[in-house]
Amino acid sequence: MRFYLLILVLLLHACGSDTPPKDITRAFYYWKSTFQLSPQERQTLDTCHVNKLYIKAFDIDWNFADNTPTLKAPIMFRDTVPVNLALVPVVFITNQTLKQISYTYLDDFADFIHGQLENIWQNRPYTEIQFDCDWTISTRTKYFKFLDLYRKYCKGKTLSATIRLHQIKFAHKTGIPPVDRGMLMFYNMSDWKKPRIKNSIYDLDAASQYTATLSKYPLALDIVFPLFRWAIFYRDNRFMTVINKLDSETLNQQKFLKKEGNKYYVLEDAQAFGISLRKGDMIRAEAVEYEELLKGSRALSRQISTQKLTFAFYDLDPKTISKYSHEQLHQIFLSFELPH
């Protein structure tokens, strides 16, 4: 019933607005090494009418011992994929790999990645492949050449690449990757190594510094918004480490911590969360509230010129999605389709 109501809302909005609604495909990222959907994950995909899943196929990092690129954390399929889901394999390449690899080896590098993907994906159909790499000015020539070389394996398939916000603002320096589509990562907006930052994951004031030229970006863009949360540890105002999925609810239960806003100060030496803490250490808990996601979605929908695109959440995980109701996720999807 909700699906038909959504269609009615879209039609009414289209009749009463000069701005046509966006045609979006709803998606999630799945960033685990074993594919096995929990009942909660399946219910979220079904209830929110998600029909696309970006799955991390494997990582590529540089092996200094052998002086070669090496495959890490390949996906293992332990579960059947719902028939209504289109899968997109994502290959993460470290910038370190691009720094070390020789230009003359790039053709073999493309062959290597394609062979590994074919072996791991095991004939599962896909119509798009995505590369995830935070390339820099110094590595863009190699990365873009690699993408050009990989295109020979993309006959009938879409070649896409992730795009960071700084690569939008400084596109004249970082360049435009030679792909069919870009996936704009609308998160990690501030330097998380700085202790005075309020929220490095998501800060709309910080994002506004990067999106002024978004409508002029010469590549069709898809969008991914953050649902994840983490805690960042500092000692003597120096960054120490990040612990994924550690949230304020867990930190609030610790008697050795003193809370000040979203920051927690260690009152005494302790062993917790798999690390050693010292008196005076600071922990900053970062998450994204529903209202802020809604606000950002509406604003970005007005700024981005692409009309037909994928809107994704990062990432599909029981602990992550438990922080948001299905109705809230649905409303965020809808707010991008129909910005007010």
URMO-V451180 format. One record per residue. RES is the residue in one letter. PHI is phi in radians with two decimals (999 if undefined). BURIAL is 1 if it has 9 or more other ideal C-beta (glycine too) atoms within 8 Angstrom, else 0. Layout:
# URMO-V451180
res:phi:burial
RES:PHI:BURIAL
RES:PHI:BURIAL
This chain:
# URMO-V451180
res:phi:burial
M:999:0
R:-1.05:0
F:-1.07:0
Y:-1.22:0
L:-1.12:0
L:-1.09:1
I:-1.07:0
L:-1.11:0
V:-1.08:1
L:-1.06:1
L:-1.16:0
L:-1.12:0
H:-1.15:1
A:-1.11:1
C:-1.32:0
G:-1.90:0
S:-2.41:0
D:-1.30:0
T:-1.66:0
P:-1.18:0
P:-1.13:1
K:-1.38:1
D:-1.70:0
I:-1.94:1
T:-1.76:0
R:-1.47:1
A:-2.56:1
F:-2.33:1
Y:-1.69:1
Y:-2.08:1
W:-2.03:0
K:-2.17:0
S:-1.52:0
T:-2.18:0
F:-1.54:1
Q:-2.71:0
L:-1.29:1
S:-1.41:0
P:-0.96:0
Q:-1.14:1
E:-1.16:1
R:-1.08:1
Q:-1.13:1
T:-1.11:1
L:-1.06:1
D:-1.25:1
T:-1.14:0
C:-1.57:1
H:0.98:0
V:-1.46:1
N:-2.29:1
K:-2.60:1
L:-2.34:1
Y:-1.55:1
I:-2.00:1
K:-1.16:1
A:-1.32:1
F:-3.04:1
D:-1.83:1
I:-2.12:1
D:-2.24:1
W:-1.66:1
N:-1.69:1
F:-1.25:0
A:-1.16:0
D:-1.70:0
N:1.02:0
T:-2.50:0
P:-1.23:1
T:-2.33:1
L:-1.51:0
K:-2.35:0
A:0.84:0
P:-1.19:1
I:-1.21:1
M:-2.08:0
F:-1.54:0
R:-1.93:0
D:-2.60:0
T:-1.36:0
V:-1.59:1
P:-0.92:1
V:-1.13:0
N:-1.51:0
L:-1.73:1
A:-1.51:1
L:-1.73:1
V:-2.16:1
P:-1.22:1
V:-2.08:1
V:-1.94:1
F:-1.62:1
I:-2.04:1
T:-1.24:1
N:-1.13:1
Q:-1.06:0
T:-1.06:1
L:-1.15:1
K:-1.11:1
Q:-1.56:0
I:-1.22:1
S:-1.43:0
Y:-1.07:0
T:-1.27:0
Y:-1.61:0
L:-1.08:1
D:-1.12:0
D:-1.12:0
F:-1.10:1
A:-1.10:1
D:-1.08:0
F:-1.07:1
I:-1.15:1
H:-1.08:1
G:-1.10:0
Q:-1.13:1
L:-1.13:1
E:-1.08:0
N:-1.19:0
I:-1.38:1
W:-1.34:1
Q:0.94:0
N:1.14:0
R:-1.21:0
P:-1.21:0
Y:-2.70:1
T:-2.01:0
E:-2.57:1
I:-2.21:1
Q:-2.14:1
F:-1.91:1
D:-2.00:1
C:-2.71:1
D:-1.57:0
W:-1.19:1
T:-2.19:0
I:-1.01:0
S:-1.33:0
T:-1.97:1
R:-1.12:1
T:-1.07:0
K:-1.15:1
Y:-1.12:1
F:-1.16:1
K:-1.15:1
F:-1.04:1
L:-1.06:1
D:-1.05:0
L:-1.20:1
Y:-1.28:1
R:-1.03:1
K:-1.10:0
Y:-1.65:1
C:-1.96:1
K:-1.08:0
G:1.39:0
K:-2.14:1
T:-1.50:1
L:-1.81:1
S:-2.25:1
A:-2.52:1
T:-1.28:1
I:-2.22:1
R:-1.49:1
L:-1.05:1
H:-1.17:0
Q:-1.39:1
I:-1.39:1
K:-1.10:1
F:-1.88:0
A:-1.03:1
H:-1.18:0
K:-1.82:0
T:-1.44:1
G:1.51:0
I:-1.91:0
P:-1.12:1
P:-1.39:0
V:-2.23:1
D:-1.39:0
R:-2.52:1
G:-2.00:1
M:-1.89:1
L:-1.32:1
M:-1.52:1
F:-1.55:1
Y:-2.87:1
N:0.92:1
M:-1.59:1
S:-2.33:1
D:-1.33:0
W:-1.24:1
K:-1.39:0
K:-1.56:1
P:-1.20:0
R:-1.52:0
I:-1.11:1
K:-1.36:0
N:-2.67:1
S:-1.35:1
I:-1.19:1
Y:-2.63:1
D:-2.61:1
L:-1.14:1
D:-1.13:0
A:-1.15:1
A:-1.09:1
S:-1.09:0
Q:-1.29:0
Y:-1.93:1
T:-1.79:1
A:-1.04:0
T:-1.81:1
L:-1.04:1
S:-1.15:0
K:-1.71:0
Y:-1.12:1
P:-1.45:0
L:-2.34:1
A:-1.06:0
L:-2.02:1
D:-1.79:1
I:-2.31:1
V:-2.27:1
F:-1.87:1
P:-1.56:1
L:-2.02:1
F:-1.25:1
R:-2.50:1
W:-2.74:1
A:-2.21:1
I:-2.00:1
F:-1.82:1
Y:-2.28:1
R:-2.34:1
D:0.94:0
N:1.12:0
R:-1.99:0
F:-1.10:1
M:-1.95:0
T:-2.90:0
V:-2.11:0
I:-2.04:1
N:-1.19:0
K:1.18:1
L:-1.45:1
D:-2.05:1
S:-1.14:0
E:-1.05:0
T:-1.22:0
L:-1.13:1
N:-1.10:0
Q:-1.49:0
Q:-1.57:1
K:-1.27:0
F:-1.52:1
L:-2.01:1
K:-1.96:0
K:-1.60:0
E:-2.41:0
G:1.19:0
N:-1.73:0
K:-1.95:1
Y:-2.22:1
Y:-1.91:1
V:-1.36:1
L:-1.55:0
E:-2.72:0
D:-0.99:0
A:-2.76:1
Q:-1.89:0
A:-2.78:0
F:1.02:0
G:1.43:0
I:-2.41:1
S:-1.66:0
L:-1.93:1
R:-2.05:0
K:-0.97:0
G:1.72:0
D:-1.09:1
M:-2.11:1
I:-2.13:1
R:-1.92:1
A:-1.56:1
E:-2.15:1
A:-2.64:1
V:-2.17:1
E:-1.31:0
Y:-0.96:0
E:-1.07:0
E:-1.23:1
L:-1.12:1
L:-1.09:1
K:-1.09:1
G:-1.16:1
S:-1.09:1
R:-1.11:1
A:-1.14:1
L:-1.20:1
S:-1.07:1
R:-1.31:0
Q:-1.52:0
I:-1.51:1
S:-1.49:0
T:-1.10:1
Q:-1.63:0
K:-1.96:0
L:-2.77:1
T:-1.70:1
F:-2.02:1
A:-2.10:1
F:-1.96:1
Y:-2.06:1
D:-2.49:1
L:-1.45:1
D:-2.73:1
P:-0.94:0
K:-1.20:0
T:-1.23:1
I:-1.29:1
S:-1.18:0
K:-1.41:1
Y:-2.29:1
S:-1.35:0
H:-1.06:1
E:-1.13:0
Q:-1.14:1
L:-1.09:1
H:-1.05:1
Q:-1.17:1
I:-1.18:1
F:-0.96:1
L:-1.12:1
S:-1.14:1
F:-1.38:1
E:-1.20:1
L:-2.23:1
P:-1.16:1
H:-1.62:0
